Amino acid sequence: MPVTALRLGIVLSATLGLGASSSPRVLQTRSDVLVISFEVARNRPSLLVQVSINGMRRLLVLDTGSAHTVIQPELVGIKGLKPTGSLQSDAAFFGDAVGADVTLQVGNRIWQKYRLVAMDLSQILAAYQENLDGVLGLDFLQLFRHVDIDFHNHRIALTS
């Protein structure tokens, strides 16, 4: 019998030390469970989620291996960062990065002053067939107590 759902327990942690910014503020909460849909990347085993950054729809890779949410710098008006490279194992990437506060909407919830990282990921994201804008990292998932991934129905339930 194939496994079609995965439950991850996430412990709430302190905010990122990426600069002098307060914790993100949640503007909308309609219940303690946020349900979002995902799609699977066509040529890689990755989950892709739609979000809104500063009012613009964006497609991000849900990446539990990324400590931070990282987006392309032009999405926040930053130019001139060197392209990011990856370490030999492709388990990590490095490069010039700048912290940025944005309005982040995922599903029906909005966070103002959400601290993320702007970094040129063009070389890394080129491995995907989809037009991606960055990665939604563990910092986002840590805002929730539980993360339930239902692979069969392509839904993620995030419990506050």
N, C-alpha and C positions, 0 to 999 in steps of 0.2 A: 504494500500500500504506500503510494508516494506521499511525502510530507507536503502539505499545501499551506501551512501556516507556521510562523515562527514567532515566539514571544521573547522579547529582550527586556530584562529589568534594568532600568537606567536610574542611577542615583542622582538627585539634584546636586549640582556643584556650584562653586563660586563662579562669577563671571570671568571672562578672559582678561588677562593682564596685558592688553594691547594698547593701553593708554589711559588717560584720565577721563573715563566715561562711566556714567552710572549704568546700573542694570537696565536692560531693555524693558520698556513699559508695555504691557499688553493693553491695547485699546478696546478690543472686542473679545468677549468670552460668552458663548451661548450655552456651554455646558463644560463639564470637565473632560470630555473626549472630543478631540479634533480628528476627523476622518478625512483623509486625502487620498486621491488616486495616484497611481504611478503607471509608467509604461516601462517596458524592458528595452534596453538598447538593442538595436538590430544586430550588431556585430560583436558585442561584448557582454559579459554577464554583469550588467549594471542596471540599477533602478533609476529612472529619470522622473523628476517631479516638477510640476509647474508652480512657480511662485510669482510674486510681484515685488519688484525692487523699485522704490521711489515711483510707484504707479505704473511701471512698465512690466508686462508679462515676460518672464524669463524661464528658461529650461535649465535645471541644475541636476547634476549627478548626486544622488544620495550616497554619501561616502562616510561610513562609520570609521574608516581608517584615517580620515582627515580630522585633525584636532579642531580645525577652524573652518568656518564657511569662507570660501574664497571665490571672488568673482573677477571677471575681466575688468581692468582699470578704467576703460572708456565708459563703462556703465555708471561710474561716479565722476566722470569728467577728468580723469587723471591720464596724462600722456607721458611717454618717455621712459617707462619701466622696461628693463631688459627682459627678453623672453625667459621663461622659467625652464630649467632643465630638470632631469630626474636623476636620482642616484642609480647606481648599477643595477640594483634589484628591482627598480621601478616601484619600490615600496614607499618612496618619499620623493618630494620635489622641493627645489630650492630656487631662490631668485630674489630680486628686489620686490619688496612688498610695502604697502602703506595701509594703515588702519583707516577705516571709514565708518561713519555712522549713517545708517540708511533707515528708511521706512520699509519694513519687510512684512509682506502679507503671505501667509501660507493658509490655504483653505479660507475659512471665515475669520481668522484671527490676524490682527495687525499689531506689530511691535514698532514703536517709534524709537529712534536712537539705537537701533540694533547694530552692535559693533561687529564688523566683519573685516576681511582682508581683501584688498585689491592687489592683484598680481597677474602678470601676463601669463596665462595658461594656454596660449594658442598652440604651442607645440604638443602639449599633453592632450588637449581636447581634440586635436586633429586626428587622433586614433579612432574617434567615433564618427559614424555616418551622420548623426544628428547635429544640428547647429546648437551647440551648448554654450552657456554663459558662465559656467563655474561649477563649484561643488557645494552642496549643503552638508556641513560637517557635524561632527559629534557635539560641538558647542550648541547647536540647535536641538539635537535630540536630548541633551542633558537638561533642557527646560522642562522635561516631562518625566513622570515616575515610571511609566511603562510604554513600550513601543511594540505594537502587534502588527506584524507584516503578514497579510493574507495573500499569498502568491496566486492562488486560484482566482480570486476576485479582483486582483490588482488594487488592493486597498491597504492603507496604513492607518491604524488607529493609535493616536498619541494621547495618553491619559495624563492629565495634570495632577 
